[in-house]
């Protein structure tokens, strides 16, 4: 995990996204295993897994922001970088792509 996420007090958002994506993967896995038995729960489990995965991404894209300019960093990185490397680039950020301020030197914002 990148130091700017910890320094700005946003690590809980990353943990929440990991939990949401893990639960989504669990539901999709359960949907696949349900096919081995009767398969009656396949559509419900698959739909819930897909919905949870999409909702988690939308939430994560909306809440992880630059503490200085409030730019949505997940969406900025996901829409401007290759699909195979945007999350690595997000973790390695040292400056906000919108305002160019150093991210790891900004202290946690006061509520």
C-alpha positions in Angstrom: 0.0 0.0 0.0 1.3 3.4 -0.9 2.3 5.8 1.9 0.0 8.6 0.6 -3.1 6.5 1.3 -2.0 6.0 4.9 -0.7 9.6 5.3 -4.1 11.0 4.2 -6.1 8.7 6.4 -7.8 6.9 3.5 -6.6 3.4 4.1 -10.0 2.3 5.5 -11.4 3.1 2.0 -9.0 0.7 0.4 -9.8 -2.0 3.0 -13.5 -1.5 2.3 -13.0 -1.9 -1.4 -10.9 -5.0 -0.9 -13.7 -6.5 1.3 -16.3 -5.6 -1.3 -14.4 -7.2 -4.2 -13.6 -10.3 -2.1 -17.3 -10.7 -1.2 -18.2 -10.2 -4.9 -15.7 -12.9 -5.9 -17.1 -15.2 -3.2 -20.6 -14.8 -4.6 -19.5 -15.4 -8.1 -17.6 -18.5 -7.0 -20.6 -19.8 -5.1 -22.7 -19.2 -8.2 -20.3 -21.5 -10.2 -20.4 -24.1 -7.5 -24.2 -24.0 -7.4 -24.2 -25.3 -11.0 -22.7 -28.6 -9.7 -25.8 -29.2 -7.6 -29.2 -28.1 -8.9 -28.2 -24.7 -10.2 -31.3 -23.0 -8.9 -29.4 -20.3 -7.1 -27.0 -19.5 -10.0 -28.8 -16.4 -11.3 -29.4 -14.9 -7.9 -25.8 -15.5 -6.7 -24.3 -14.3 -10.0 -26.5 -11.2 -10.1 -25.6 -10.3 -6.5 -21.9 -10.9 -7.2 -21.9 -8.7 -10.3 -24.0 -6.0 -8.6 -21.7 -5.9 -5.5 -18.5 -5.8 -7.7 -19.9 -2.9 -9.7 -21.2 -1.0 -6.7 -17.8 -1.5 -4.9 -15.9 0.0 -7.9 -18.3 2.9 -8.1 -18.0 3.6 -4.4 -14.2 3.3 -4.5 -13.9 5.6 -7.5 -16.1 8.2 -5.7 -14.4 8.2 -2.3 -10.7 8.0 -2.8 -9.7 11.6 -3.4 -6.8 14.0 -3.4 -7.0 15.8 0.0 -5.9 19.0 -1.6 -8.1 19.4 -4.7 -10.6 16.6 -4.0 -10.0 15.0 -7.4 -11.3 11.4 -7.7 -8.0 9.6 -8.1 -9.4 6.1 -8.8 -11.5 7.3 -11.7 -8.7 9.6 -13.0 -6.2 6.7 -13.0 -8.7 4.1 -14.3 -9.7 6.2 -17.2 -6.3 7.5 -18.2 -4.1 4.4 -17.8 -4.0 0.9 -19.3 -6.4 -1.5 -17.7 -3.5 -3.8 -16.7 -1.6 -1.1 -14.7 -3.9 1.6 -13.4 -4.1 0.2 -9.9 -0.3 -0.1 -9.7 0.0 3.4 -11.0 -2.5 4.6 -8.4 -0.6 3.0 -5.5 2.7 4.5 -6.8 1.4 8.1 -7.2 3.5 10.7 -5.5 1.7 13.7 -7.0 -2.0 14.3 -7.7 -2.5 14.2 -11.5 -5.1 17.0 -11.3 -3.4 19.6 -9.0 0.2 18.3 -9.1 0.7 18.6 -5.3 2.7 16.0 -3.5 0.3 13.4 -2.0 2.5 11.9 0.7 3.4 15.2 2.3 -0.2 16.3 2.9 -1.4 15.6 6.4 -4.7 14.1 7.2 -7.5 16.6 6.5 -9.5 17.9 9.5 -13.2 17.0 9.4 
